[in-house]
Amino acid sequence: MPGEYHSDGQMSQKSRSSAFRPDIEGLRGIAVLMVVAFHCGIPGFSGGFVGVDVFFVLSGYLITGLLVNEIQKTSKLNLLQFYARRVRRLLPASALMLVVTLFVGTLIMAPNELTFAARAARATALYMSNIFFAINAADYFAPDVKSNPMLHTWSLAVEEQFYLFWPLLIMLGMQLWRSKKALVAVLSALTIISLGTCIWFTTKGGTFAFYELPARAWEFGIGGLAVLLPRTTIKLPFGCWLAFGWLGVLAILGSGHFIFGSTNFPGWIALIPVLGTAMTLIAEAEDPHRGVGVVLDSAPLQTLGTLSYSWYLWHWPFLVFSIALFPNITIVGKTIAAAASFVVAGVTHHFIENPIRYNLYLIKRPALSLCLAAMVTLCSLSAAFLSMRFATRLANAPEMKTIAAAVDDIANMPRQQCVSLGESPDVKMCVFGNTSSGTNIILFGDSHAIQWFNPLLQLAKLHEWKLTTMVKSGCLAADVRVPGSNGTFATNCDRWRAESIRRIVALRPSIVFIGNATNNLGRKNESARGTGVSPDTLRDGTRRTLETLTSKGLRVVIIRDNPSFSQDIPTCLARSVRHSWYPSSSCEMDKSTSLDPAVFEAEKAAARGLPDVHFIDLTDRLCQRNICGTVQRGAVMYRDDNHLTGSFADSLEPVLEADLLSIMNNTHR
């Protein structure tokens, strides 16, 4: 996440121009430290991801100042030199990280995760990884982006896209209109439009506001406007500038501590760290090296700032691979991994970044720097392509095929036609089996209801029943908000649930079969401070749904949620096949850890006193001797860390049949 803080690209490595701002270096040190601490899970940094926003503001401030100063001094803007500087500054270290990460990935990663990492690397090489991750993070059934060693490059892609159009905007204002006021007006309008876009898309949910440049450009714009602010515009006493500097840094640090969860971020809340950064920059420009400037000028923050780009590049792959090698790694372990990445960052900075960045031969030949960019991009693309080829070969090995197939082994329900996805509140109702049968089973709930579709469809065909589905991924049948869901999704989930229940009541089915992903509700959410849903909240929300259904004389069956795991199961099993030192037993978990008994007790408590509410508990089929396994009779049980594979769910059809028939035969309507 670099910013160009030298006014002259043709300077030696040891010299620093008068434009050097140690406060900016210190802010970069704070920003990268917050990001790394957040990724390590260190307490007190639940909002450490706002360090990226600090970087965006710094880049807007630095690049805008650099370009405007060049035009004012030379009456023109040398785009060739500008892009040559960016190439020398950014690409060599980034390409090194990409190639080394993919190489290490080929040694330890499972085929499916290596393929995903290589696809992300390809997008990174093309400066489009933010778009790649926006698409994949929005896909409920896509691999988890959080375990991709290239995830952090999304912010670099945003900056690189910013570098493409920002100089043209500066030229438009300074050379065509020949007015800094015109430039300020254009930047202000762009910033306001982008901020509005950001707030609107954040409210609507999805991934656009977080990953895409149009919703992030305002942060660069705030930085650009801060540097264009005339020094004589605001005349304040010395003490006020000191206060503004401290308030700005406190806003950054406070955001890193008090903001939690990226679901409703960036939105308006991102104004706090963004404006805090701008305040600090303005205050330090007015009265440098005093107040908070003394802290920012300190040697530790200067060192962190100097290495911030390289550390940002390396810390995430180190953490991802550490978690892959040690699934139960602690915060201390992650911190050690991050510290190791800092050492590698120092080596990269001294032996790759600076020698290329300040190479006099390249500085005098900007076109050659662009040729270097083409070569580096080609090398990165080649590494990504070779990694994908290698992953395909691994996946096609006989011992891997069963595991690789599990990843896409989802229930045979046509998802586009029958599953409500994303933000939509629309109910998609599908009918299977004997559509004229008098016995109608309605499958109702979220993705953990979907996983029971296969065995229920078998039963419907066997007994000539009708099977009706009303399911929405991420939306419980119980009237409970899932932790981490944004306001729009939660509202639309409520609408979907209410309309589904209305239709269910109108259909008067024989059984309402409810499946809910409730097992993890009571656990601490990674992206939120505090715990998840309390047992009382789950009990009350479940009871509201049950009361509505049973008051209309409907029979309800709730199937207990299955165990969940701390890692992706096909990935873990594939690693165990690749490496003798990685036993498959490491993929299993104790029953006490993978199942939360308080959740099932809350659901049963919700049904007390209500007629015709029944429970099916297949835990004994999923866990034996207090160990919840991942493979039974050669079949992979889970397609990720919490969803049963369609094939394994199929195998549970006889047990499910016995329980359902018992309920249907022994209960009167």
HELIX and SHEET records of a PDB file:
HELIX    1   1 PRO A   22  CYS A   40  1                                  19    
HELIX    2   2 GLY A   48  VAL A   50  5                                   3    
HELIX    3   3 GLY A   51  THR A   74  1                                  24    
HELIX    4   4 LEU A   79  ILE A  108  1                                  30    
HELIX    5   5 PRO A  111  ALA A  125  1                                  15    
HELIX    6   6 SER A  129  ALA A  138  1                                  10    
HELIX    7   7 VAL A  145  SER A  147  5                                   3    
HELIX    8   8 THR A  153  MET A  171  1                                  19    
HELIX    9   9 LEU A  172  LEU A  176  3                                   5    
HELIX   10  10 LYS A  180  LYS A  204  1                                  25    
HELIX   11  11 PHE A  208  TYR A  211  1                                   4    
HELIX   12  12 LEU A  213  ALA A  215  5                                   3    
HELIX   13  13 ALA A  217  LEU A  228  1                                  12    
HELIX   14  14 PHE A  238  PHE A  258  1                                  21    
HELIX   15  15 TRP A  268  ALA A  270  5                                   3    
HELIX   16  16 LEU A  271  GLU A  286  1                                  16    
HELIX   17  17 VAL A  292  LEU A  296  1                                   5    
HELIX   18  18 ALA A  299  THR A  306  1                                   8    
HELIX   19  19 SER A  308  LEU A  325  1                                  18    
HELIX   20  20 ILE A  331  THR A  348  1                                  18    
HELIX   21  21 HIS A  349  GLU A  353  3                                   5    
HELIX   22  22 ASN A  354  ARG A  357  1                                   4    
HELIX   23  23 LEU A  360  ILE A  363  1                                   4    
HELIX   24  24 PRO A  366  ALA A  395  1                                  30    
HELIX   25  25 PRO A  398  VAL A  407  1                                  10    
HELIX   26  26 ARG A  415  CYS A  418  1                                   4    
HELIX   27  27 SER A  447  ILE A  450  1                                   4    
HELIX   28  28 PHE A  453  HIS A  463  1                                  11    
HELIX   29  29 GLY A  487  LEU A  507  1                                  21    
HELIX   30  30 PRO A  535  THR A  550  1                                  16    
HELIX   31  31 ILE A  569  ARG A  578  1                                  10    
HELIX   32  32 SER A  584  CYS A  587  5                                   4    
HELIX   33  33 LYS A  591  SER A  594  1                                   4    
HELIX   34  34 PRO A  597  ALA A  607  1                                  11    
HELIX   35  35 THR A  619  LEU A  622  1                                   4    
HELIX   36  36 GLY A  646  SER A  651  1                                   6    
HELIX   37  37 GLU A  653  ASN A  666  1                                  14    
SHEET    1   A 3 VAL A 419  SER A 420  0                                        
SHEET    2   A 3 LYS A 466  LYS A 472  1                                        
SHEET    3   A 3 MET A 429  GLY A 433 -1                                        
SHEET    1   B 6 VAL A 419  SER A 420  0                                        
SHEET    2   B 6 LYS A 466  LYS A 472  1                                        
SHEET    3   B 6 ASN A 440  GLY A 445  1                                        
SHEET    4   B 6 ILE A 511  GLY A 515  1                                        
SHEET    5   B 6 VAL A 556  ILE A 559  1                                        
SHEET    6   B 6 VAL A 613  ILE A 616  1                                        
SHEET    1   C 3 MET A 589  ASP A 590  0                                        
SHEET    2   C 3 ILE A 627  CYS A 628 -1                                        
SHEET    3   C 3 CYS A 623  GLN A 624 -1                                        
SHEET    1   D 2 VAL A 631  GLN A 632  0                                        
SHEET    2   D 2 ALA A 635  VAL A 636 -1                                        
END                                                                             
